[in-house]
């Protein structure tokens, strides 16, 4: 009998991605690590998602909710999971067959570790591309470099489930940058380790990506502000967070001005100047 401590719960949130969902599910089923469960959370899809998932009857668990967003979908899957390790997989991404086994081997060799991620292969509009230098993933205490941009990918991570009890779940009020928000809450006092092998295939450039439909800096600003006001940061971390917060406020305000949103721009310029 497999002990619960060895089970990896794979959580795949999806919304109207029948066109790519099968690739994600197949890559999870193809993992050479045997002690796993696969939970697909259908976030109120109106396309052929149900028909796609029906093909996997008996191989995966399917949870269905009304459309609440990716954070709520991930949170539901995590709450309903049975394993002590959580591996997230976005429905437009995929894994190499040894992704889970490599991460479980890492945790077995590093029993104090709480979260790790793998390197990635990036595919944009059907072609492989090389990440820019600024996207290079650090390992260990990554809080300060993670302030400027998100350096952890949901599809690349594996997390001990107890870490969600300590740090909270994904913020369901954020339509985007919900991952950036969680990683900062984790990384301020918890090392995020990197397995320097590209085991996650990250696909982008398609029109239904959430990041293409929302201003990400607006939510990153809110995330940093929440963290500063929570009083959990060290003095050095707070100074670093304030610097990035003010910089992002100025950038967002300038964007608002270009679009004629003068009142909103004034609010963010005031935040940048330290006037709440």
VOBA-1610 file (N, C-alpha, C; in pm, whole numbers, padded with zeros to 5 digits, always signed):
BEGIN
Unk+00084-00121+00000Unk+00000+00000+00000Unk+00087+00125+00000Unk+00057+00220-00089Unk+00134+00344-00099Unk+00096+00438+00014Unk+00197+00487+00085Unk+00169+00582+00192Unk+00131+00717+00133Unk+00043+00785+00203Unk-00004+00917+00157Unk+00113+01013+00137Unk+00218+00997+00220Unk+00332+01088+00212Unk+00406+01076+00079Unk+00384+00967+00005Unk+00452+00947-00123Unk+00366+00984-00242Unk+00241+01023-00219Unk+00151+01053-00330Unk+00168+01198-00374Unk+00180+01217-00506Unk+00181+01351-00565Unk+00044+01375-00625Unk-00019+01483-00585Unk-00148+01523-00642Unk-00122+01626-00752Unk-00156+01588-00874Unk-00139+01676-00990Unk-00270+01754-01009Unk-00260+01886-01009Unk-00378+01973-01022Unk-00371+02045-01155Unk-00472+02021-01241Unk-00479+02084-01373Unk-00606+02168-01381Unk-00597+02301-01366Unk-00715+02387-01386Unk-00734+02413-01535Unk-00859+02422-01580Unk-00881+02448-01722Unk-01010+02524-01745Unk-01007+02609-01847Unk-01127+02682-01888Unk-01123+02700-02039Unk-01215+02634-02108Unk-01228+02646-02253Unk-01096+02622-02327Unk-01027+02515-02286Unk-00901+02481-02352Unk-00904+02337-02402Unk-01018+02297-02455Unk-01029+02162-02510Unk-00923+02138-02617Unk-00882+02244-02686Unk-00785+02232-02796Unk-00646+02189-02750Unk-00614+02208-02623Unk-00479+02175-02574Unk-00480+02090-02448Unk-00597+02071-02386Unk-00606+02001-02258Unk-00555+01857-02266Unk-00584+01789-02375Unk-00543+01649-02388Unk-00392+01633-02376Unk-00318+01725-02434Unk-00172+01720-02427Unk-00124+01729-02282Unk-00186+01817-02203Unk-00147+01831-02063Unk-00179+01704-01984Unk-00302+01655-01999Unk-00343+01535-01925Unk-00258+01415-01965Unk-00233+01399-02094Unk-00151+01286-02140Unk-00010+01292-02081Unk+00046+01412-02069Unk+00181+01424-02013Unk+00182+01391-01865Unk+00072+01419-01795Unk+00062+01382-01653Unk+00047+01230-01637Unk-00034+01170-01723Unk-00053+01026-01719Unk+00073+00949-01759Unk+00158+01010-01840Unk+00278+00943-01889Unk+00395+00949-01790Unk+00376+01013-01675Unk+00485+01024-01579Unk+00533+00887-01531Unk+00665+00873-01517Unk+00718+00745-01471Unk+00714+00731-01319Unk+00668+00835-01249Unk+00646+00824-01104Unk+00506+00768-01083Unk+00493+00649-01020Unk+00364+00581-01018Unk+00265+00629-00912Unk+00314+00689-00805Unk+00227+00720-00691Unk+00170+00861-00705Unk+00067+00873-00786Unk+00011+01005-00816Unk-00138+00996-00840Unk-00203+01107-00821Unk-00343+01123-00862Unk-00349+01246-00950Unk-00439+01245-01046Unk-00453+01357-01139Unk-00593+01415-01123Unk-00598+01542-01086Unk-00725+01612-01066Unk-00735+01725-01168Unk-00835+01717-01254Unk-00862+01826-01348Unk-00981+01905-01295Unk-00964+02035-01282Unk-01072+02121-01234Unk-01124+02202-01353Unk-01246+02170-01396Unk-01309+02241-01507Unk-01377+02365-01451Unk-01322+02480-01486Unk-01369+02609-01432Unk-01484+02665-01517Unk-01589+02583-01535Unk-01708+02630-01606Unk-01692+02639-01756Unk-01617+02547-01816Unk-01593+02551-01960Unk-01724+02535-02039Unk-01729+02601-02155Unk-01846+02591-02242Unk-01809+02533-02379Unk-01685+02486-02393Unk-01644+02425-02519Unk-01654+02272-02508Unk-01566+02197-02571Unk-01574+02051-02573Unk-01493+01987-02460Unk-01464+02065-02355Unk-01381+02014-02246Unk-01439+01887-02184Unk-01569+01883-02160Unk-01629+01764-02098Unk-01610+01640-02184Unk-01623+01657-02316Unk-01604+01544-02405Unk-01460+01494-02402Unk-01365+01588-02397Unk-01224+01550-02389Unk-01197+01471-02261Unk-01248+01521-02150Unk-01223+01458-02021Unk-01293+01324-02007Unk-01405+01306-02077Unk-01478+01179-02070Unk-01393+01063-02120Unk-01296+01090-02205Unk-01209+00986-02257Unk-01118+00926-02149Unk-01104+00997-02038Unk-01011+00954-01934Unk-01082+00893-01812Unk-01205+00852-01830Unk-01282+00798-01719Unk-01205+00685-01650Unk-01193+00694-01518Unk-01122+00593-01442Unk-00973+00621-01426Unk-00920+00716-01503Unk-00778+00749-01495Unk-00750+00878-01420Unk-00848+00967-01418Unk-00832+01097-01353Unk-00959+01130-01274Unk-00946+01226-01183Unk-01063+01282-01115Unk-01097+01416-01181Unk-01225+01438-01204Unk-01270+01565-01263Unk-01360+01637-01165Unk-01325+01760-01135Unk-01408+01847-01051Unk-01461+01959-01140Unk-01586+01995-01123Unk-01646+02100-01205Unk-01699+02210-01114Unk-01670+02334-01148Unk-01724+02448-01075Unk-01770+02553-01175Unk-01854+02646-01130Unk-01889+02759-01215Unk-01764+02844-01234Unk-01761+02924-01339Unk-01642+02999-01373Unk-01605+03099-01264Unk-01495+03072-01195Unk-01448+03158-01086Unk-01304+03203-01106Unk-01237+03152-01208Unk-01099+03191-01232Unk-01000+03082-01193Unk-00877+03100-01241Unk-00775+02997-01223Unk-00738+02977-01077Unk-00737+03084-00997Unk-00701+03069-00855Unk-00801+02981-00781Unk-00930+03007-00803Unk-01033+02926-00738Unk-01026+02782-00785Unk-00997+02761-00913Unk-00986+02624-00966Unk-00869+02551-00902Unk-00753+02615-00895Unk-00638+02551-00830Unk-00668+02524-00683Unk-00726+02622-00615Unk-00755+02605-00473Unk-00849+02489-00447Unk-00951+02473-00531Unk-01043+02361-00515Unk-00969+02229-00531Unk-00886+02220-00634Unk-00810+02098-00655Unk-00719+02064-00539Unk-00653+02166-00485Unk-00564+02145-00371Unk-00642+02096-00249Unk-00755+02160-00223Unk-00838+02122-00108Unk-00889+01978-00119Unk-00918+01933-00240Unk-00974+01800-00261Unk-00866+01694-00281Unk-00740+01733-00282Unk-00632+01639-00310Unk-00604+01547-00192Unk-00545+01432-00222Unk-00515+01331-00121Unk-00366+01325-00085Unk-00280+01370-00173Unk-00137+01357-00151Unk-00080+01465-00061Unk+00043+01444-00017Unk+00114+01543+00063Unk+00204+01631-00022Unk+00210+01603-00152Unk+00283+01687-00245Unk+00186+01733-00354Unk+00199+01859-00393Unk+00114+01917-00497Unk+00201+01955-00616Unk+00162+01910-00735Unk+00227+01952-00860Unk+00121+02018-00947Unk+00142+02144-00979Unk+00048+02219-01061Unk+00085+02206-01208Unk-00015+02197-01293Unk+00008+02190-01437Unk-00100+02271-01508Unk-00060+02379-01574Unk-00156+02457-01651Unk-00197+02378-01775Unk-00319+02400-01820Unk-00375+02315-01927Unk-00315+02341-02064Unk-00230+02444-02078Unk-00161+02467-02205Unk-00014+02429-02197Unk+00027+02368-02087Unk+00166+02325-02069Unk+00174+02172-02068Unk+00295+02120-02057Unk+00315+01975-02054Unk+00444+01944-01981Unk+00463+01816-01946Unk+00581+01770-01873Unk+00658+01665-01951Unk+00790+01662-01928Unk+00870+01547-01969Unk+00833+01431-01875Unk+00854+01308-01921Unk+00802+01191-01848Unk+00863+01173-01708Unk+00981+01228-01683Unk+01047+01209-01554Unk+01039+01331-01463Unk+00949+01422-01493Unk+00939+01546-01415Unk+00907+01518-01268Unk+00802+01442-01242Unk+00763+01416-01104Unk+00866+01332-01030Unk+00922+01233-01095Unk+01019+01145-01028Unk+01144+01223-00989Unk+01188+01315-01074Unk+01305+01396-01041Unk+01279+01486-00921Unk+01160+01544-00915Unk+01128+01631-00803Unk+01111+01552-00674Unk+01049+01435-00682Unk+01036+01353-00562Unk+01172+01306-00513Unk+01263+01275-00604Unk+01399+01237-00564Unk+01467+01353-00493Unk+01443+01475-00542Unk+01499+01594-00477Unk+01447+01606-00334Unk+01316+01590-00315Unk+01260+01603-00180Unk+01309+01492-00087Unk+01328+01373-00140Unk+01380+01264-00058Unk+01523+01293-00013Unk+01601+01359-00099Unk+01739+01394-00065Unk+01748+01521+00018Unk+01640+01601+00018Unk+01637+01729+00091Unk+01508+01736+00172Unk+01501+01661+00282Unk+01375+01653+00357Unk+01328+01784+00418Unk+01415+01882+00430Unk+01374+02012+00483Unk+01318+02105+00378Unk+01331+02070+00251Unk+01283+02156+00143Unk+01131+02154+00138Unk+01072+02269+00105Unk+00926+02282+00099Unk+00874+02300-00043Unk+00958+02352-00132Unk+00913+02381-00269Unk+01033+02378-00362Unk+01013+02320-00480Unk+01117+02325-00582Unk+01050+02338-00719Unk+01128+02383-00816Unk+01078+02392-00953Unk+01185+02341-01048Unk+01143+02308-01170Unk+01237+02264-01271Unk+01263+02377-01370Unk+01366+02361-01449Unk+01385+02450-01563Unk+01279+02419-01668Unk+01270+02505-01769Unk+01162+02493-01868Unk+01214+02499-02011Unk+01135+02440-02099Unk+01148+02460-02243Unk+01036+02557-02282Unk+01071+02667-02345Unk+00971+02768-02382Unk+00931+02752-02528Unk+00801+02743-02552Unk+00746+02738-02686Unk+00655+02860-02704Unk+00684+02942-02804Unk+00603+03061-02833Unk+00555+03054-02979Unk+00423+03051-02994Unk+00362+03045-03128Unk+00420+02929-03210Unk+00437+02816-03142Unk+00480+02694-03208Unk+00629+02678-03225Unk+00708+02775-03184Unk+00853+02767-03200Unk+00924+02776-03066Unk+01033+02700-03053Unk+01111+02707-02929Unk+01190+02838-02925Unk+01187+02904-02810Unk+01260+03029-02792Unk+01344+03019-02665Unk+01448+03101-02660Unk+01534+03104-02543Unk+01491+03216-02449Unk+01471+03186-02319Unk+01436+03292-02223Unk+01546+03398-02218Unk+01507+03521-02192Unk+01604+03628-02177Unk+01680+03612-02045Unk+01791+03681-02034Unk+01875+03672-01915Unk+01797+03707-01789Unk+01704+03804-01799Unk+01628+03846-01681Unk+01533+03738-01632Unk+01502+03640-01718Unk+01412+03532-01679Unk+01484+03412-01617Unk+01615+03420-01605Unk+01691+03308-01550Unk+01645+03280-01407Unk+01615+03155-01380Unk+01561+03118-01250Unk+01674+03106-01145Unk+01663+03177-01035Unk+01758+03158-00925Unk+01714+03040-00839Unk+01796+03003-00743Unk+01763+02893-00653Unk+01795+02934-00510Unk+01709+02897-00417Unk+01731+02930-00276Unk+01643+03046-00233Unk+01703+03146-00169Unk+01627+03261-00122Unk+01611+03360-00237Unk+01497+03354-00302Unk+01477+03427-00428Unk+01385+03548-00413Unk+01355+03589-00291Unk+01254+03694-00271Unk+01285+03822-00347Unk+01404+03878-00327Unk+01432+04009-00386Unk+01434+04006-00538Unk+01500+03909-00603Unk+01492+03908-00751Unk+01351+03880-00803Unk+01266+03819-00721Unk+01130+03787-00764Unk+01036+03907-00757Unk+01079+04017-00696Unk+00992+04134-00685Unk+00964+04197-00821Unk+01065+04205-00906Unk+01048+04274-01034Unk+00963+04195-01133Unk+00983+04064-01135Unk+00902+03981-01225Unk+00894+03841-01167Unk+00794+03766-01215Unk+00768+03634-01162Unk+00874+03536-01212Unk+00947+03473-01120Unk+01054+03382-01155Unk+01022+03236-01121Unk+00896+03210-01089Unk+00851+03074-01061Unk+00731+03047-01151Unk+00729+02932-01214Unk+00619+02896-01303Unk+00532+02789-01237Unk+00400+02809-01233Unk+00314+02710-01169Unk+00336+02567-01221Unk+00351+02552-01352Unk+00365+02418-01409Unk+00498+02352-01374Unk+00593+02430-01326Unk+00727+02377-01296Unk+00744+02339-01149Unk+00653+02379-01062Unk+00675+02362-00918Unk+00619+02230-00865Unk+00677+02187-00755Unk+00617+02086-00667Unk+00628+02142-00525Unk+00521+02129-00449Unk+00511+02194-00318Unk+00461+02093-00215Unk+00521+02093-00099Unk+00463+02017+00012Unk+00329+02081+00048Unk+00227+02001+00058Unk+00093+02055+00077Unk+00082+02140+00203Unk+00159+02107+00304Unk+00152+02180+00431Unk+00193+02326+00415Unk+00268+02357+00307Unk+00310+02495+00286Unk+00189+02586+00260Unk+00084+02531+00198Unk-00037+02611+00176Unk-00106+02643+00309Unk-00095+02552+00406Unk-00151+02579+00539Unk-00077+02694+00605Unk+00052+02704+00578Unk+00134+02808+00639Unk+00122+02944+00569Unk+00112+02942+00436Unk+00120+03065+00357Unk-00012+03107+00295Unk-00112+03020+00301Unk-00239+03051+00237Unk-00243+02999+00094Unk-00358+03014+00031Unk-00381+02961-00102Unk-00360+03072-00207Unk-00396+03043-00331Unk-00391+03145-00435Unk-00499+03250-00408Unk-00466+03376-00434Unk-00558+03487-00411Unk-00664+03489-00520Unk-00788+03458-00484Unk-00895+03446-00582Unk-00945+03581-00632Unk-00898+03690-00572Unk-00935+03824-00619Unk-00846+03869-00735Unk-00739+03794-00763Unk-00646+03831-00869Unk-00677+03752-00995Unk-00716+03817-01105Unk-00738+03745-01232Unk-00606+03703-01297Unk-00498+03776-01268Unk-00363+03743-01312Unk-00268+03770-01196Unk-00144+03724-01210Unk-00040+03746-01108Unk-00071+03680-00975Unk-00168+03590-00974Unk-00198+03515-00853Unk-00080+03427-00812Unk-00002+03381-00911Unk+00115+03301-00881Unk+00227+03389-00825Unk+00253+03503-00887Unk+00351+03600-00837Unk+00323+03632-00690Unk+00195+03654-00659Unk+00153+03688-00523Unk+00187+03575-00425Unk+00155+03452-00463Unk+00183+03339-00373Unk+00333+03316-00356Unk+00407+03325-00468Unk+00552+03300-00456Unk+00619+03401-00365Unk+00577+03527-00370Unk+00636+03626-00279Unk+00602+03594-00134Unk+00479+03553-00108Unk+00442+03516+00029Unk+00523+03398+00080Unk+00559+03310-00010Unk+00642+03195+00027Unk+00788+03234+00039Unk+00839+03306-00062Unk+00983+03324-00078Unk+01046+03419+00023Unk+00967+03498+00095Unk+01030+03592+00188Unk+01101+03521+00302Unk+01062+03395+00332Unk+01132+03322+00438Unk+01153+03174+00407Unk+01123+03134+00282Unk+01133+02992+00245Unk+01212+02979+00115Unk+01318+02897+00114Unk+01394+02878-00011Unk+01309+02810-00118Unk+01320+02859-00240Unk+01257+02797-00356Unk+01371+02740-00441Unk+01381+02608-00441Unk+01496+02544-00505Unk+01470+02515-00652Unk+01578+02514-00729Unk+01570+02488-00873Unk+01639+02357-00908Unk+01568+02272-00980Unk+01629+02156-01044Unk+01666+02203-01184Unk+01795+02212-01210Unk+01844+02278-01331Unk+01837+02186-01453Unk+01721+02128-01474Unk+01696+02041-01589Unk+01561+02082-01649Unk+01551+02105-01779Unk+01425+02147-01840Unk+01326+02031-01853Unk+01237+02021-01756Unk+01141+01911-01750Unk+00997+01957-01772Unk+00978+02089-01788Unk+00846+02148-01809Unk+00844+02218-01944Unk+00743+02190-02024Unk+00727+02256-02154Unk+00622+02364-02138Unk+00666+02489-02143Unk+00579+02604-02119Unk+00540+02666-02253Unk+00411+02668-02281Unk+00362+02715-02410Unk+00296+02852-02396Unk+00328+02943-02486Unk+00269+03077-02480Unk+00248+03135-02619Unk+00195+03257-02620Unk+00174+03326-02745Unk+00037+03309-02805Unk-00049+03228-02739Unk-00184+03211-02792Unk-00278+03316-02733Unk-00386+03342-02802Unk-00473+03456-02771Unk-00551+03446-02642Unk-00569+03326-02586Unk-00652+03314-02466Unk-00571+03316-02338Unk-00445+03356-02345Unk-00366+03366-02223Unk-00419+03481-02137Unk-00436+03454-02007Unk-00489+03557-01917Unk-00399+03679-01911Unk-00268+03657-01918Unk-00175+03769-01907Unk-00189+03868-02020Unk-00249+03825-02132Unk-00267+03914-02245Unk-00389+04004-02230Unk-00475+03971-02133Unk-00602+04044-02121Unk-00607+04137-02001Unk-00503+04138-01920Unk-00505+04220-01798Unk-00370+04291-01780Unk-00374+04405-01711Unk-00252+04474-01677Unk-00189+04406-01557Unk-00076+04340-01579Unk-00016+04262-01471Unk+00040+04349-01359Unk+00099+04465-01396Unk+00161+04548-01292Unk+00060+04595-01187Unk-00063+04617-01227Unk-00165+04660-01132Unk-00178+04560-01017Unk-00173+04431-01050Unk-00189+04328-00948Unk-00058+04300-00875Unk+00053+04318-00943Unk+00182+04305-00874Unk+00198+04416-00770Unk+00153+04536-00804Unk+00157+04648-00709Unk+00075+04614-00585Unk-00046+04561-00605Unk-00131+04525-00493Unk-00069+04415-00409Unk-00007+04319-00474Unk+00057+04209-00403Unk+00171+04259-00314Unk+00256+04345-00370Unk+00368+04399-00291Unk+00315+04484-00176Unk+00213+04563-00202Unk+00156+04647-00097Unk+00101+04562+00017Unk+00030+04454-00018Unk-00023+04364+00086Unk+00089+04307+00171Unk+00198+04271+00107Unk+00309+04210+00179Unk+00378+04311+00270Unk+00397+04432+00220Unk+00459+04537+00303Unk+00373+04564+00426Unk+00243+04571+00406Unk+00152+04602+00517Unk+00133+04485+00613Unk+00174+04365+00573Unk+00157+04248+00661Unk+00263+04241+00771Unk+00370+04319+00759Unk+00476+04327+00860Unk+00555+04197+00876Unk+00560+04114+00772Unk+00637+03989+00782Unk+00777+04005+00725Unk+00805+04115+00655Unk+00933+04131+00589Unk+01041+04181+00684Unk+01164+04142+00658Unk+01277+04198+00731Unk+01297+04343+00685Unk+01372+04422+00760Unk+01395+04562+00718Unk+01454+04572+00577Unk+01550+04486+00543Unk+01610+04490+00410Unk+01509+04449+00302Unk+01429+04347+00332Unk+01326+04305+00237Unk+01222+04414+00216Unk+01187+04483+00324Unk+01088+04590+00312Unk+01140+04703+00225Unk+01267+04738+00242Unk+01325+04844+00160Unk+01328+04804+00012Unk+01364+04678-00013Unk+01367+04629-00152Unk+01226+04628-00210Unk+01128+04586-00130Unk+00990+04582-00176Unk+00937+04723-00204Unk+00968+04818-00117Unk+00924+04956-00136Unk+00982+05016-00264Unk+01108+04986-00292Unk+01173+05038-00412Unk+01103+04989-00538Unk+01074+04858-00543Unk+01007+04801-00660Unk+00862+04849-00666Unk+00798+04859-00550Unk+00660+04907-00544Unk+00648+05046-00607Unk+00735+05137-00569Unk+00730+05274-00620Unk+00761+05277-00769Unk+00857+05195-00811Unk+00892+05189-00953Unk+00774+05139-01036Unk+00708+05034-00989Unk+00593+04980-01062Unk+00476+05078-01062Unk+00458+05151-00953Unk+00352+05252-00948Unk+00375+05361-01053Unk+00501+05405-01065Unk+00532+05509-01164Unk+00509+05458-01307Unk+00553+05335-01333Unk+00536+05277-01467Unk+00388+05263-01500Unk+00310+05214-01404Unk+00167+05196-01428Unk+00098+05331-01446Unk+00138+05430-01367Unk+00079+05564-01379Unk+00107+05624-01517Unk+00228+05605-01566Unk+00261+05656-01700Unk+00175+05588-01806Unk+00151+05460-01789Unk+00064+05388-01882Unk-00078+05442-01877Unk-00125+05474-01758Unk-00259+05531-01744Unk-00269+05667-01813Unk-00164+05748-01797Unk-00163+05880-01861Unk-00170+05868-02013Unk-00097+05773-02068Unk-00097+05753-02214Unk-00235+05714-02265Unk-00314+05652-02178Unk-00448+05607-02217Unk-00557+05703-02172Unk-00516+05819-02120Unk-00612+05921-02081Unk-00679+05898-01947Unk-00627+05805-01867Unk-00687+05776-01737Unk-00615+05858-01630Unk-00642+05987-01631Unk-00567+06081-01547Unk-00591+06061-01398Unk-00715+06034-01361Unk-00746+06016-01219Unk-00675+05894-01162Unk-00677+05785-01238Unk-00610+05663-01194Unk-00459+05686-01187Unk-00405+05757-01285Unk-00262+05788-01285Unk-00223+05867-01161Unk-00305+05964-01123Unk-00276+06047-01005Unk-00271+05962-00878Unk-00359+05863-00869Unk-00361+05774-00752Unk-00231+05697-00740Unk-00183+05646-00853Unk-00059+05565-00849Unk+00065+05650-00834Unk+00063+05771-00885Unk+00175+05864-00862Unk+00182+05902-00715Unk+00066+05916-00652Unk+00063+05944-00509Unk+00121+05826-00429Unk+00087+05704-00470Unk+00145+05585-00404Unk+00295+05581-00422Unk+00342+05615-00541Unk+00487+05616-00568Unk+00558+05717-00482Unk+00489+05825-00447Unk+00548+05930-00365Unk+00532+05903-00215Unk+00472+05789-00184Unk+00454+05753-00043Unk+00330+05813+00019Unk+00236+05856-00064Unk+00111+05912-00014Unk-00003+05815-00045Unk-00055+05751+00055Unk-00159+05651+00031Unk-00295+05717+00016
//
